[in-house]
Amino acid sequence: MSTSSASASRRTGRRSPLASAALLLIGLLATGGVYAAVTSATSADAASETQVAKLTADGEKLFAANCASCHGLQAQGTEDAPTLIGVGAASVDFQVGTGRMPMAAQGPQAEKKPVQFTDEQIAALAAWVASLGPGPSIPEAQYLEGDDLATGAELFRINCAMCHNVAGAGGALTEGKFAPALAGVEAKHIYEAMITGPQNMPVFNDANISPEDKANIISYLKYVEESGSPGGLDLGNLGPVSEGLFVWIFALGAIVAITIWLTAKSN
């Protein structure tokens, strides 16, 4: 009797009550899962937007209190300072994060000094300036360390050494300006300098030097900084001029002094 009923159910296309309940349960679980995922994503996006809005608002207040006197209330620029619209978060992070801004006094260029803001305040200032117009963003960690030192050294010699010296020791420029030494500079600030071009430095966008090669340049500079001078005193890493001057003054001077001493003693 049961066999014939099952056969009859199959012939008529009827489902078992348990199968219908299982399908209903699967549908409810799938619907609930999709709803929960969409709700979580929406809540996360809303929370992120709220945090960005608060950070931007805090940055606007900090800017008005510390920067607007030179750059203008809306960062439009004045006779004393350029506009910041479109410079991006990377420029703010570099200038403020290295203490160059706010400037202590007008001069040929902004010099590095102790940082006056916390990391949170710098992030807020960068967020507000970034909201004014598109510009270079703060680099991601993956672009702050490369694995090809040889390529980094070659690119640095071609593009940077004429100002910063082949060892990154810095050098003098015209009109009282200078290329700063690169020892002790944070990796992200080196990257930000390449993409924003502070002071007299040119901008190296991704079409000039790829992000990966920028990372290789940073790794080369860190290698030079950590390796020291294998030949002894580095004499400022200023090259053969300083080394020749050292030999001329001290070595030849010592020879002359010894000659005079021996002549005086013999007399």
C-alpha positions, 0 to 999 in steps of 0.5 A: 500500500505504501509503495503504491502511494509513493508511486502515486505521489511521484506520478502526480508530482506532489512533494513531501511535507518535509521537503516543503518545510526544508525549502521554506527554511532554506529560503528564510535563512538565505533571505536573513543572511542577505539582509544581515550582510546588507545591513552590516555593510550599510551600517559600516559605511554610515559609521565610516562616513560619520567618522570622515565627516567628524575628522574633516570638521575637526580639521577645518577648525584646526586650519582656521586656528593655525593656518588661515592667517596665511592661506586664507579661511578657505585655503584659497591662498593669499599674498603670503602663502599659496592656495591649498586647493588640490594639493591633497592629503599627502602634501599636508601630511608631509609639510605638517608631519615634518614640522615645516608648517606652520612656518616660524618665519618667512624665509627662502624655504620652510625648514624642518623643525619639531612637529607641532600637532599630534598624528590625529590632528595632522590626519584631520587637517589632511582630511579637510584639505583633501575635501577641497579638491582632488590631489595626491593621497597619503601612500599605502604601506605596501609602497614604502619598502621595495625589494630591488636596491639596485634599481632604487640606487640607479633611479636615485642617481638619475633623478635625485643625486644632483640635488640631494647628493648620491648618499642623500646628504643634501646640498646647496641650491640657489637663493639661499635654498637647499636640498635637505639631507634624507637620513632619518626621514620617515619612508612615507614622507620621502614618498610624499615629497616625490609625489607633491614636489615641496620647495624646489623639488619636482613632482615625480608622478606615477608616469615618471616613476612608478609606485614600486620604483618609488619604494625601491628608492626609499629602500636604497636610502634606508640601506645607505642610512643603515650601512654607514660609511665602509671607508671610515669617516664620511666627511659629510658625504660631500664627495671628492671635494671635501675629501681632497680639501681634508687631505690638503689642509690636514695631511699636507698641513701636518707634513709642513708642521713636522718639517718645520719642527724637525728643522727647528730641532736640528738648529 
